[in-house]
């Protein structure tokens, strides 16, 4: 009977570990998606800037 309890406990532990791993992967995917959208927004801002801005520097005083 003790062996059956041990197998059941191990099964529950493995199931909980899998659920925690799945949750971690889901959170990581959400973070990666948020990061990707942030980078895309930053690139859109950079692309909208004047391409000639900063090309010339007037150093006469």
Secondary structure, 3 states (H helix, E strand, C coil): CHHHHHHHHHHHHHHHHHHHHHHHHHHHHHHHHHHHHHHHHHHHHHHHCCCCCCCCCCCCC
